[in-house]
C-alpha cells in the first residue's frame, strides 16, 4: 500500500495540474457560423505549438453549429451560451474559462498558418513589455492583400487597420510597436487582462478591441505587431451591413468619451469634433441607404444613452494612466499620415 502525506498529495496535484495546463488558450466566438467553423478549427488542429487549448464560445446559434462541434470537434472545449452576448460577451466568457497564458481571440471566419501561435508566443517572449500581440491578417480569398498589419488610432479619434487593402509587397515585414491588435486575432497576456480588465461588454460588437487597446496603452502596456504570425480572414463574413454601421457609429463615440484623455482633447478637439461632424454629414447625404441611417442612429444612441455610463467608466480608466502626452502622441497616428 502506498501512503502519502497531505503535503505530498498537494505537491503531486500541483505538478499534475502544471503538466496538463495549456500554454496558450484560443477563444473562438461563434454565432451562426457553421459554414466557417471547419476551416478555422481544422487549421488550429495543425498548429506546431503544443499545449494549445481551444475554446469555442457559441452565442446561441440556431444553424447547427453546436451539433457540428459535438460531432467533429469533441476534443475542443465548447461553451454554449443561451443567448447572443455579442463578440465582447462571448470572448469574455471564453477568457474567464481559459487556463492558458496568453489568451488569443480568433474570428470563426479565419484560417491560420501552422506556425501562427508559435510566432505569437515568440513575439511575447521577445517583448516582455508587451501586453498585446497583433497578427498579420490577410484576406482569405486574396492572400496577398492586407486586412491589417496591426491597428492604428488617429489623433482625430478614428481607428483603423494598418495597411488595409494594400498588396503585400513586404512593406509590413518588420516587427514593430502598433497601437492595438484587431480583435479578430488579438493576443493578450493574462497580466494585462488582470491589470486593465477584459472587453467592455457594453460595446457588444465593434471597437471593443480599440477600447481595450486604449486602456492598455494608458496603463503602460505595449502592443507588438508580429509579421510572421499569419491569419487569413473572410472579411465581414459573419457581420457587416446596417448592424455593423450602428455599432461602428455608436462605439467610436463611446471610445472618445471613455478613453480619449483630457489633455489630448484640449489639444486636438477641433480635429476630433470635425471628424465626427464629417461622418454625420456624409451619412446625412447618403440618407436613403440603410447603413447610413444606422450610423446616424448609432451616433445618437451614444450621446443619448451612452454618455453617462461611459463618463462613469472614464474616471476609472483615466485614473489608471501612467504615460504622458508625448508617449501617447507618439503611438497615435497623425491625420495626414493615414489619409
For each residue, the residues with C-beta under 8 A, 3 or more apart:
1:
2:
3:
4: 8 9 12
5: 8 9
6: 9 10
7: 10 11
8: 4 5 11 12
9: 4 5 6 12 13
10: 6 7 13 14
11: 7 8 14 15
12: 4 8 9 15 16
13: 9 10 16 17
14: 10 11 17 18
15: 11 12 18 19
16: 12 13 19 20
17: 13 14 20 21
18: 14 15 21
19: 15 16
20: 16 17
21: 17 18 51 99 100
22: 25 51 52 53 99 100
23: 49 50 51 52 100 101 121
24: 49 51 52 53 100 101 102 103 104 117 120 121
25: 22 52 53 54 55 94 95 98 99 100 101 102 103 104
26: 44 52 53 54 55 103 104 105 106 117
27: 55 57 90 91 94 95 98 103 104 105 106
28: 37 40 41 44 54 55 56 57 94 106 107 108
29: 57 59 87 90 91 94 105 107 108
30: 33 37 56 57 58 59 61 65 90 108
31: 58 59 60 61 84 90 238
32: 61 62 63 65 238
33: 30 36 37 61 63 65 108 109 237 238
34: 37 61 63 64 65 68
35:
36: 33 39 40 108 109 234 237 238
37: 28 30 33 34 40 41 56 65 68 69 73 108
38: 41 42 68 72
39: 36 42 43 110 111
40: 28 36 37 43 44 106 107 108 109 110 111 112
41: 28 37 38 44 45 54 56 73 76
42: 38 39 45 46
43: 39 40 46 47 110 111 112 113 114
44: 26 28 40 41 47 52 54 106 112
45: 41 42
46: 42 43 114
47: 43 44 52 112 114 115 116 117 118
48: 114 115 117 118
49: 23 24 52 115 117 118 121
50: 23
51: 21 22 23 24 100
52: 22 23 24 25 26 44 47 49 100 117
53: 22 24 25 26 77 98 99 100
54: 25 26 28 41 44 76 77
55: 25 26 27 28 76 77 78 79 94 97 98
56: 28 30 37 41 69 73 76 77 78 79 108
57: 27 28 29 30 79 81 90 91 93 94
58: 30 31 61 65 66 69 78 79 80 81 90
59: 29 30 31 81 83 84 85 86 89 90
60: 31 80 81 82 83 84
61: 30 31 32 33 34 58 64 65 66
62: 32
63: 32 33 34
64: 34 61 67 68
65: 30 32 33 34 37 58 61 68 69
66: 58 61 69 70 78 80
67: 64 70 71
68: 34 37 38 64 65 71 72 73
69: 37 56 58 65 66 72 73 76 78
70: 66 67 73 74 78
71: 67 68 74
72: 38 68 69
73: 37 41 56 68 69 70 76 78
74: 70 71
75:
76: 41 54 55 56 69 73
77: 53 54 55 56 97
78: 55 56 58 66 69 70 73
79: 55 56 57 58 93 94 97
80: 58 60 66
81: 57 58 59 60 84 85 89 90 93
82: 60
83: 59 60
84: 31 59 60 81
85: 59 81 88 89 90 93 201 204
86: 59 89 90 201 203 204 205
87: 29 90 91 183 199 204 205 206 208
88: 85 91 92 199 200 201 202 203 204 205 208
89: 59 81 85 86 92 93 201 204
90: 27 29 30 31 57 58 59 81 85 86 87 93 94
91: 27 29 57 87 88 94 95 105 183 198 199 208
92: 88 89 95 96 198 199 201
93: 57 79 81 85 89 90 96 97
94: 25 27 28 29 55 57 79 90 91 97 98 103
95: 25 27 91 92 98 103 188 193 198
96: 92 93 198
97: 55 77 79 93 94
98: 25 27 53 55 94 95 103
99: 21 22 25 53
100: 21 22 23 24 25 51 52 53 103
101: 23 24 25 189 190
102: 24 25 120 121 124 133 187 188 189 190
103: 24 25 26 27 94 95 98 100 187 188 190 193
104: 24 25 26 27 117 120 185 186 187 188
105: 26 27 29 91 183 184 185 186 187 188
106: 26 27 28 40 44 110 112 184 185 231
107: 28 29 40 110 183 184 185 233 238
108: 28 29 30 33 36 37 40 56 238
109: 33 36 40 140 233 234 237 238
110: 39 40 43 106 107 140 184 185 231 232 233 234
111: 39 40 43 140 231 232
112: 40 43 44 47 106 116 117 185 230 231 232
113: 43 116 229 230 231
114: 43 46 47 48
115: 47 48 49 118 119 228 229
116: 47 112 113 119 120 135 229 230 231
117: 24 26 47 48 49 52 104 112 120 121 229
118: 47 48 49 115 121 122
119: 115 116 122 123 226 228 229 230
120: 24 102 104 116 117 123 124 133 135 187 226 229
121: 23 24 49 102 117 118 124 125
122: 118 119 125 126 226
123: 119 120 126 127 130 133 175 224 226 229
124: 102 120 121 127 128 130 133 187 189 224
125: 121 122 128
126: 122 123 175 224
127: 123 124 130 222 224
128: 124 125
129: 221 222
130: 123 124 127 133 189 221 222 223 224
131: 188 189 191 192 195 216 221 222 223
132: 180 181 186 187 188 189 192 213 216 221 222 223 224
133: 102 120 123 124 130 181 186 187 223 224 225 226 229
134: 148 149 150 151 178 180 181 182 185 186 187 223 224 225 226
135: 116 120 181 182 185 186 187 226 229 230 231
136: 146 149 172 225 226 227 228 229 230 231
137: 146 147 148 149 161 182 184 185 231 232 233
138: 142 143 144 145 146 147 168 230 231 232 233
139: 142 143 145 146 147 232 233 235
140: 109 110 111 143 232 233 234 235 237
141: 234
142: 138 139 145
143: 138 139 140 232
144: 138 167 168
145: 138 139 142 165 166 167 168
146: 136 137 138 139 149 161 162 163 164 165 166 167 168 172
147: 137 138 139 161 164 182 184 233 235
148: 134 137 151 161 162 163 164 182
149: 134 136 137 146 161 162 163 172 178 225 227
150: 134 162 176 178 179 180 181 182 223 225
151: 134 148 159 160 161 162 178 179 180 181 182 209 210 213
152: 159 160 161 162 178 179 332 333 338
153: 157 158 159 160 179 180 210 213 214 332 333
154: 157 158 159 160 332 333 334 335 338
155: 264 268 271 272 329 332 333 334 335
156: 268 271 272 274 275 335
157: 153 154 252 255 256 260 271 272 275 276
158: 153 154 252 275 338
159: 151 152 153 154 180 207 210 252 255
160: 151 152 153 154 164 333 338
161: 137 146 147 148 149 151 152 164 182
162: 146 148 149 150 151 152 172 178 225
163: 146 148 149 166 171 172
164: 146 147 148 160 161
165: 145 146
166: 145 146 163 169 171
167: 144 145 146
168: 138 144 145 146 171 172
169: 166
170: 173
171: 163 166 168
172: 136 146 149 162 163 168 225 227
173: 170 227
174: 227
175: 123 126 224 225 226 227
176: 150 224 225
177: 222 223 224 225 331
178: 134 149 150 151 152 162 181 223 224 225
179: 150 151 152 153 213 217 223 331 332 333
180: 132 134 150 151 153 159 186 209 210 212 213 214 216 217 223
181: 132 133 134 135 150 151 178 185 186 187 209 213 223
182: 134 135 137 147 148 150 151 161 185 186 209
183: 87 91 105 107 186 199 208 209
184: 105 106 107 110 137 147 231 233
185: 104 105 106 107 110 112 134 135 137 181 182 229 231 233
186: 104 105 132 133 134 135 180 181 182 183 209
187: 102 103 104 105 120 124 132 133 134 135 181
188: 95 102 103 104 105 131 132 192 193 212
189: 101 102 124 130 131 132 192 193
190: 101 102 103 193 194
191: 131 194 195
192: 131 132 188 189 195 196 216 221
193: 95 103 188 189 190 196 197 198
194: 190 191
195: 131 191 192 219 221
196: 192 193 212 215 216 219 221 320
197: 193 200 212 215
198: 91 92 95 96 193 212
199: 87 88 91 92 183 203 208 209 211 212
200: 88 197 203 208 211 212 258 313
201: 85 86 88 89 92 204
202: 88 254 306 309 310
203: 86 88 199 200 206 207 208 211 247 251 254
204: 85 86 87 88 89 201 208 247
205: 86 87 88 208 239 243 244 247
206: 87 203 244 247 248 251
207: 159 203 210 211 247 248 251 252 254 255
208: 87 88 91 183 199 200 203 204 205 211 212 251
209: 151 180 181 182 183 186 199 212 213
210: 151 153 159 180 207 213 214 251 255
211: 199 200 203 207 208 214 215 251 254 255 258 259
212: 180 188 196 197 198 199 200 208 209 215 216
213: 132 151 153 179 180 181 209 210 216 217 223
214: 153 180 210 211 217 218 255 258 259 260 317
215: 196 197 211 212 218 219 259 317 320
216: 131 132 180 192 196 212 213 219 221 223
217: 179 180 213 214 220 221 222 223 323 328 331
218: 214 215 259 261 317 318 320 321 322 323 328
219: 195 196 215 216 320 321 322
220: 217 322 323
221: 129 130 131 132 192 195 196 216 217
222: 127 129 130 131 132 177 217
223: 130 131 132 133 134 150 177 178 179 180 181 213 216 217
224: 123 124 126 127 130 132 133 134 175 176 177 178
225: 133 134 136 149 150 162 172 175 176 177 178
226: 119 120 122 123 133 134 135 136 175 229
227: 136 149 172 173 174 175
228: 115 119 136
229: 113 115 116 117 119 120 123 133 135 136 185 226
230: 112 113 116 119 135 136 138
231: 106 110 111 112 113 116 135 136 137 138 184 185
232: 110 111 112 137 138 139 140 143
233: 107 109 110 137 138 139 140 147 184 185
234: 36 109 110 140 141 237
235: 139 140 147
236: 239 240 244
237: 33 36 109 140 234
238: 31 32 33 36 107 108 109
239: 205 236 243 244
240: 236 243 244
241: 244 245 290 291
242: 245 246 290 291 293 294
243: 205 239 240 246 247 294
244: 205 206 236 239 240 241 247 248
245: 241 242 248 249 290 291 292 294 295 298
246: 242 243 249 250 294 295 297 298 301
247: 203 204 205 206 207 243 244 250 251 298
248: 206 207 244 245 251 252 295 298
249: 245 246 252 253 279 283 294 295 296 297 298 299 302
250: 246 247 253 254 298 299 301 302 306
251: 203 206 207 208 210 211 247 248 254 255 298 302
252: 157 158 159 207 248 249 255 256 276 302
253: 249 250 256 257 276 298 299 302 303 306
254: 202 203 207 211 250 251 257 258 302 306 310
255: 157 159 207 210 211 214 251 252 258 259 260
256: 157 252 253 259 260 272 276
257: 253 254 260 302 306 307 310 311 314
258: 200 211 214 254 255 310 311 313 314 317
259: 211 214 215 218 255 256 314 317
260: 157 214 255 256 257 264 265 272
261: 218 264 265 318 321 325 328
262: 265 266 318
263: 266 267 325
264: 155 260 261 267 268 325 328 329 332
265: 260 261 262 268 269 272
266: 262 263 269
267: 263 264 325
268: 155 156 264 265 271 272
269: 265 266 272 273
270: 273 274
271: 155 156 157 268 274 275 335
272: 155 156 157 256 260 265 268 269 275 276
273: 269 270 276 277
274: 156 270 271 277 278
275: 156 157 158 271 272 278 279
276: 157 252 253 256 272 273 279 280 299
277: 273 274 280 281
278: 274 275 281 282
279: 249 275 276 282 283 295 299
280: 276 277 283 284 296 299
281: 277 278 284 285
282: 278 279 285 286 292
283: 249 279 280 286 287 292 293 295 296 299
284: 280 281 287 292 296
285: 281 282 292
286: 282 283 289 291 292
287: 283 284 292 293
288: 292
289: 286 292 293
290: 241 242 245 293 294
291: 241 242 245 286 294 295
292: 245 282 283 284 285 286 287 288 289 295 296
293: 242 283 287 289 290 296 297
294: 242 243 245 246 249 290 291 297 298
295: 245 246 248 249 279 283 291 292 298 299
296: 249 280 283 284 292 293 299 300
297: 246 249 293 294 300 301
298: 245 246 247 248 249 250 251 253 294 295 301 302
299: 249 250 253 276 279 280 283 295 296 302 303
300: 296 297 303 304
301: 246 250 297 298 304 305 306
302: 249 250 251 252 253 254 257 298 299 305 306 307 310
303: 253 299 300 306 307
304: 300 301 307
305: 301 302
306: 202 250 253 254 257 301 302 303 309 310
307: 257 302 303 304 310 311
308: 311 312
309: 202 306 312 313
310: 202 254 257 258 302 306 307 313 314
311: 257 258 307 308 314 315
312: 308 309 315
313: 200 258 309 310 316 317
314: 257 258 259 310 311 317 318
315: 311 312 318 319
316: 313 319 320
317: 214 215 218 258 259 313 314 320 321
318: 218 261 262 314 315 321
319: 315 316
320: 196 215 218 219 316 317
321: 218 219 261 317 318
322: 218 219 220
323: 217 218 220 327 328
324: 327 328
325: 261 263 264 267 328 329
326: 329 330
327: 323 324 330 331
328: 217 218 261 264 323 324 325 331 332
329: 155 264 325 326 332
330: 326 327
331: 177 179 217 327 328
332: 152 153 154 155 179 264 328 329
333: 152 153 154 155 160 179 337 338
334: 154 155 337 338
335: 154 155 156 271 338 339
336: 339
337: 333 334
338: 152 154 158 160 333 334 335
339: 335 336
